[in-house]
Amino acid sequence: MIEYINISGREYFNLSYKERKAKTYCIEYHNRSIYWKVNDKLHREDGPALRSFDGICYWWLNDKLYTFEEWLEKTPISDEEKILLKLKYS
């Protein structure tokens, strides 16, 4: 599992390009939207990489958007974790 650094949107935008590419971040914006980024790309293997302020989830791997079902097929998590995610998000 990838370890993310929790950071605000303001803090993230104050980082240099090199700093954004060097670490993984969970970025929370003032409107309560949350983004997970790896190497400055939307990416998350254990849940949605973007959860909007209104609770809608978006499933990204390596900056590519997938449907929930496509994402489940491509993510490297265990079958048990996939079942739990289906129960939570389907």
Helices and strands as residue ranges (DSSP letters): E 5-8, H 9-13, H 17-22, E 24-28, E 34-38, E 41-42, E 50-51, E 57-61, E 64-66, H 68-74, H 79-89
